[in-house]
Amino acid sequence: MTFKRVVITGAGALTPIGNTLREYWDGLSQGKSGAAPITKFDTTLFKTKFACEVKGFDPTVLMERKEARKLDPFAQYAMAVADEAILDSKLPLDKVNKDRVGVIWGSGIGGLFTFQEEMRTFAAGDGTPRFNPFFIPKMIPDLSAGHISIKYGFHGPNYVTVSACASSTNAIYDAYTYVKLGKADVIVSGGSEAAVCIAGVGGFNALKALSERNDSPETASRPYDKDRDGFVLGEGAGALILEEYEHAKRRGAKIYGEIIGGGMSADAYHITAPHPEGTGIIKVMQYALEEAGIKPEEVDYVNTHGTSTPLGDIGEIKAIQQVFGEHAYQMNISSTKSMTGHLLGAAGAIEAIACLLALEEGIVPPTINHFTDDDELDPRLNLTFNKAQKKNVKVALSNTFGFGGHNASVIIRKVE
């Protein structure tokens, strides 16, 4: 079998630091924090009172108000970035074979806000089961891919991956595989999440996973800093148009970069804690390098999972050092979650976009909020602290890991 080349011809972003692709990149390159006090509900009794919310998003710009009410915010976000990415790709919708265009999306939780509100309404009533007829269609994660396909008439592969915080990297890797195998010409892929709500913040607080630095939200997400105390919850979405290289070339599409490999693995260790020896993380990066057919020293930049948790940050960096050896000191490493917070199932999508734009712009986005060195981290590593750095990035690797021990990585290369 002859494998197809898979390139990226469009992208869209809706994030806590920018509501479009270019606004997002401006925020990344400028080291902007998206964290602020929560505006969506009263946080008086919550341990964590801040998050990285999407700001100024109006779904009625995209659809009629009546239609918007039928979608949970996570699906509204998905529609917004899919629209931007398709427009960015200049895909000729009147000419493309829609039987060979699919949608493979990722979401770790789906319609959590909808579920929360329906249960609150039910609990406040007399026990009579009165539910919104759109309750289930708004809640289930797969409807994000469904809505995109319905709007555009895409008849190709259509589903949503759910692997916690690895969900959208998983989706991108699946999409890459379908195109690589010749089963589709184009796939809209990415992820969306909208968990900044009572249930989301309360649930992660109960896990003791969130930062409680309420006196300084903008500095709370501090990956690799000695005083990190948990992640900052984020929300939003990212979309990529994955296209078979010859298909893109024939229509004269702009090519942002090429996905050349990826990998998936499991820690098989604990429901929330990373494996203490980083075995799953090591394997997933090795699998990605092997499929890409490149040597570790060819990677210029690693966008880490880097959530700002005490155990997770150290485990990933040690795994990187084991996989890359001496080259770990030559490449850039950064966690853009320091700016966006943790978008859960959408994290992989916006972080793959960060890698993509690093290739295009020759700039590595920073790990902001570094104040105190962690003695457990090798000071020779370039963790791109506090300011973006200029670099000719030809190959970038993106890591995402999820509760349950799910690990996923993708490698993107510049097309010269």
Helices and strands as residue ranges (DSSP letters): E 6-14, H 21-29, E 36-37, E 50-51, G 59-61, H 65-68, H 73-89, G 98-100, E 101-106, H 112-124, H 135-139, H 143-152, E 158-161, G 164-166, H 167-180, E 186-193, H 198-206, G 217-219, E 236-244, H 245-250, E 257-266, H 279-292, G 296-298, E 301-303, H 310-324, G 325-329, E 332-334, H 337-340, G 344-346, H 347-361, E 363-364, E 389-390, E 395-402, E 406-413
